[in-house]
Amino acid sequence: MKKEELITRIAQRNPLLADAIGKMIDHITDKWATPYPTKEQTEAVNTYLHSVHADGDGTMNERNIAHRRIASQEITINAIRVLDHDQLDRLQDVLNHIAEDKEYYMPEREYGLGW
């Protein structure tokens, strides 16, 4: 199955999940991907995780972290049709970090033109 077909099918029942899966598949399959997802990719995952975890207050207590990890596994399970075994392992590792730390991305650095 191709990514576009998978995302279209999932979007019919859960657009937030589809967006998170699409962004993370892009990150994992990018040949030149950095170890960290972009801020946009991380925010897509966090939006989905926030929509499913128990306490909507956003605090990172043990219960919320557990719910976020379970929800992150749903992203991985849905990506099985597109990613290989090693990519799925990497995806779940990245998602576990996002589930534990909402700000799991490498902040962009601004460099001036003057040397």
Backbone bond lengths (Angstrom), bond angles and torsions (degrees), N, CA, C in turn:
res aa  C-N    CA-C-N  psi(-1)  N-CA   C-N-CA  omega(-1)  CA-C   N-CA-C  phi
1 M - - - 1.452 - - 1.524 108.49 -
2 K 1.288 115.99 141.39 1.453 121.28 178.10 1.526 109.91 -87.88
3 K 1.323 114.30 155.11 1.463 120.74 -177.89 1.525 111.68 -56.63
4 E 1.314 117.50 -44.83 1.466 121.21 -176.46 1.528 111.32 -60.84
5 E 1.329 116.61 -41.98 1.464 120.66 179.03 1.528 111.02 -65.88
6 L 1.332 116.31 -42.17 1.459 120.84 178.45 1.528 111.08 -61.08
7 I 1.320 116.40 -48.10 1.466 121.39 -177.93 1.525 110.39 -63.04
8 T 1.322 117.49 -41.13 1.468 120.98 179.00 1.520 110.91 -61.16
9 R 1.315 116.75 -44.41 1.477 120.47 -179.85 1.526 111.71 -64.74
10 I 1.318 116.42 -44.95 1.472 119.92 -178.51 1.524 110.34 -68.91
11 A 1.328 118.09 -37.21 1.467 121.93 -178.80 1.523 112.14 -61.07
12 Q 1.322 117.33 -26.83 1.463 120.27 178.73 1.531 112.05 -64.58
13 R 1.329 116.65 -29.02 1.469 118.75 -179.33 1.526 113.56 -110.54
14 N 1.356 117.11 -23.71 1.461 119.30 -179.45 1.532 109.89 -155.49
15 P 1.334 117.47 91.13 1.471 120.88 -177.25 1.531 113.90 -61.93
16 L 1.333 118.41 -34.91 1.468 120.19 179.68 1.525 110.89 -66.52
17 L 1.320 116.34 -42.16 1.463 120.69 177.54 1.528 109.80 -63.96
18 A 1.310 117.36 -43.29 1.468 121.26 179.84 1.528 110.98 -60.68
19 D 1.324 117.40 -42.38 1.464 120.89 179.58 1.523 110.53 -64.15
20 A 1.332 116.85 -44.54 1.461 120.89 179.84 1.528 110.85 -62.92
21 I 1.322 116.74 -44.32 1.464 120.30 179.48 1.526 110.44 -63.31
22 G 1.315 117.22 -46.23 1.459 120.66 -179.56 1.517 112.72 -59.86
23 K 1.323 116.28 -44.96 1.470 120.42 -179.02 1.532 110.83 -66.19
24 M 1.334 117.29 -39.76 1.454 119.55 -178.59 1.530 111.82 -74.10
25 I 1.314 117.66 -35.00 1.471 119.51 174.53 1.525 109.01 -61.70
26 D 1.326 117.14 -42.17 1.465 120.53 177.29 1.524 110.77 -59.22
27 H 1.335 116.86 -43.18 1.464 120.44 -179.28 1.526 111.01 -65.35
28 I 1.313 117.29 -46.18 1.463 121.46 -175.60 1.530 111.96 -69.90
29 T 1.318 117.71 -36.33 1.462 120.18 -176.57 1.532 113.63 -88.73
30 D 1.331 117.14 -6.17 1.462 120.48 178.22 1.528 109.16 -67.14
31 K 1.314 115.79 120.94 1.457 121.12 -177.37 1.531 111.93 -59.70
32 W 1.309 116.85 -31.40 1.464 121.84 -177.12 1.526 112.22 -109.42
33 A 1.330 116.71 25.75 1.461 121.14 -175.78 1.526 111.72 -63.10
34 T 1.303 114.66 143.02 1.457 120.98 173.80 1.528 108.36 -79.11
35 P 1.313 117.81 165.05 1.469 119.36 178.37 1.532 112.45 -63.57
36 Y 1.320 115.62 -23.58 1.460 120.50 -179.13 1.519 110.08 -108.29
37 P 1.340 117.44 141.52 1.465 118.82 173.29 1.527 109.97 -70.24
38 T 1.315 116.07 163.40 1.461 119.87 177.17 1.528 109.70 -71.11
39 K 1.309 115.39 168.67 1.461 120.14 177.45 1.534 109.95 -60.81
40 E 1.321 117.48 -41.35 1.470 121.64 179.86 1.529 110.95 -62.63
41 Q 1.331 116.99 -42.62 1.461 120.88 178.87 1.528 110.64 -65.50
42 T 1.320 116.51 -43.88 1.465 120.95 179.06 1.521 110.77 -63.23
43 E 1.328 116.94 -42.07 1.470 120.19 -179.67 1.525 111.62 -66.10
44 A 1.334 118.64 -34.72 1.463 121.20 177.11 1.522 110.31 -63.14
45 V 1.330 116.17 -42.72 1.464 120.40 177.93 1.525 110.09 -66.34
46 N 1.331 116.86 -45.43 1.463 120.13 -179.66 1.529 112.38 -62.54
47 T 1.317 117.44 -36.34 1.460 120.67 177.49 1.520 110.11 -61.65
48 Y 1.333 116.21 -44.85 1.469 119.33 177.48 1.528 110.70 -65.71
49 L 1.337 117.68 -47.45 1.462 120.67 -178.23 1.523 111.08 -60.39
50 H 1.320 116.52 -40.36 1.458 120.92 179.37 1.536 110.94 -64.72
51 S 1.327 116.90 -31.30 1.461 120.24 -178.27 1.528 112.59 -72.72
52 V 1.322 117.69 -17.17 1.465 119.58 -176.81 1.515 115.06 -115.04
53 H 1.323 119.70 -16.56 1.465 117.01 -175.94 1.514 112.20 -78.00
54 A 1.309 115.01 158.36 1.468 123.12 -166.05 1.531 114.46 -61.54
55 D 1.305 117.26 -55.32 1.459 120.81 -175.37 1.515 109.22 -95.72
56 G 1.314 117.06 116.35 1.453 121.36 -176.49 1.510 114.70 -75.91
57 D 1.339 117.67 6.83 1.462 119.37 -176.33 1.528 113.22 -81.75
58 G 1.338 117.49 -8.96 1.455 120.54 176.04 1.516 115.51 83.10
59 T 1.333 118.24 -1.28 1.456 119.47 178.56 1.521 109.76 -68.94
60 M 1.305 116.05 151.96 1.461 120.67 -176.78 1.528 109.69 -104.15
61 N 1.326 116.73 64.05 1.449 120.22 174.95 1.525 109.41 -87.26
62 E 1.332 117.27 174.30 1.468 120.77 -175.65 1.524 112.29 -59.41
63 R 1.301 117.02 -39.03 1.463 120.07 -179.06 1.528 111.14 -64.10
64 N 1.319 116.69 -45.49 1.465 119.93 179.80 1.519 111.75 -66.27
65 I 1.326 117.48 -38.73 1.460 120.08 178.10 1.523 109.70 -62.58
66 A 1.320 117.64 -41.07 1.467 120.71 178.08 1.527 111.19 -62.76
67 H 1.328 117.05 -44.44 1.465 120.22 178.43 1.529 111.30 -64.35
68 R 1.336 116.60 -38.92 1.461 120.50 178.97 1.523 110.61 -65.79
69 R 1.330 117.80 -37.98 1.471 120.44 178.47 1.526 110.99 -66.29
70 I 1.312 116.83 -42.45 1.466 120.48 178.15 1.528 109.89 -61.72
71 A 1.321 116.91 -44.80 1.464 120.79 179.26 1.532 110.62 -64.61
72 S 1.333 117.24 -35.75 1.470 119.72 178.52 1.524 110.48 -65.85
73 Q 1.329 117.06 -32.14 1.462 120.04 177.54 1.529 110.86 -67.29
74 E 1.325 116.65 -30.04 1.460 119.65 176.28 1.533 110.59 -64.35
75 I 1.319 116.89 -36.44 1.467 120.26 176.19 1.526 109.21 -62.45
76 T 1.323 116.77 -46.94 1.463 120.99 -179.81 1.526 111.40 -62.53
77 I 1.321 116.73 -45.12 1.464 120.63 -179.69 1.523 110.72 -58.93
78 N 1.304 117.05 -41.97 1.469 120.27 179.44 1.522 112.56 -69.53
79 A 1.328 117.54 -24.41 1.464 121.15 -179.30 1.527 112.30 -84.91
80 I 1.332 118.12 -4.13 1.465 121.65 -178.11 1.522 111.76 -54.99
81 R 1.312 116.76 -36.55 1.473 120.41 -176.62 1.523 113.58 -68.93
82 V 1.328 117.01 -14.22 1.462 120.50 -173.87 1.531 112.76 -114.88
83 L 1.321 117.72 -34.74 1.467 121.52 -173.53 1.523 111.96 -102.12
84 D 1.336 115.86 153.09 1.466 119.85 175.52 1.535 109.73 -84.65
85 H 1.324 115.82 178.10 1.468 121.50 -174.18 1.529 112.62 -57.84
86 D 1.324 117.15 -48.80 1.468 120.54 -179.05 1.522 111.58 -63.97
87 Q 1.323 117.01 -39.39 1.463 120.94 178.24 1.529 110.72 -65.47
88 L 1.322 116.83 -38.77 1.474 120.26 178.29 1.521 110.84 -64.86
89 D 1.338 117.36 -40.35 1.468 120.38 176.86 1.525 110.58 -61.73
90 R 1.323 116.53 -44.74 1.472 120.61 179.29 1.520 110.82 -64.34
91 L 1.335 115.96 -42.49 1.460 120.28 178.67 1.519 110.77 -58.85
92 Q 1.327 117.59 -48.03 1.464 119.55 -177.97 1.522 111.21 -65.26
93 D 1.326 117.51 -34.75 1.460 120.45 176.58 1.526 110.85 -62.74
94 V 1.330 116.64 -46.67 1.467 120.56 178.45 1.527 110.27 -62.68
95 L 1.330 116.92 -43.85 1.467 120.58 -179.57 1.519 111.77 -64.47
96 N 1.326 117.74 -36.75 1.470 120.01 176.75 1.518 110.90 -61.56
97 H 1.330 116.38 -40.28 1.461 119.60 177.95 1.531 111.07 -66.32
98 I 1.317 116.90 -40.74 1.468 119.94 178.28 1.526 109.41 -64.39
99 A 1.326 117.61 -41.34 1.467 121.26 -179.48 1.526 111.66 -61.69
100 E 1.319 116.60 -32.18 1.461 121.17 -179.87 1.523 112.46 -86.01
101 D 1.313 116.80 -28.87 1.467 121.78 -174.20 1.515 108.83 -139.29
102 K 1.320 117.03 105.78 1.465 121.86 -176.92 1.524 112.96 -56.44
103 E 1.309 117.86 -26.65 1.473 121.42 -174.41 1.519 111.33 -100.36
104 Y 1.331 117.76 36.85 1.459 121.72 -176.98 1.523 110.62 -80.18
105 Y 1.296 116.03 77.65 1.458 122.92 171.57 1.511 107.16 -156.32
106 M 1.297 115.84 157.48 1.454 120.38 179.75 1.524 107.68 -87.01
107 P 1.326 117.07 111.94 1.471 118.48 179.95 1.527 111.00 -56.46
108 E 1.313 114.17 138.57 1.465 119.30 178.99 1.524 109.54 -66.38
109 R 1.301 114.51 140.61 1.465 119.97 177.97 1.521 108.92 -100.71
110 E 1.281 115.03 139.66 1.465 118.71 178.35 1.525 108.05 -103.38
111 Y 1.297 114.42 123.99 1.462 120.20 177.77 1.518 108.97 -111.32
112 G 1.277 115.27 133.66 1.457 119.82 176.63 1.516 111.21 -76.04
113 L 1.294 116.00 161.61 1.457 119.81 179.66 1.522 111.61 -77.74
114 G 1.301 117.38 -24.00 1.460 119.67 179.98 1.508 110.98 -79.03
115 W 1.306 116.10 140.56 1.450 120.54 179.57 1.464 107.75 -100.24
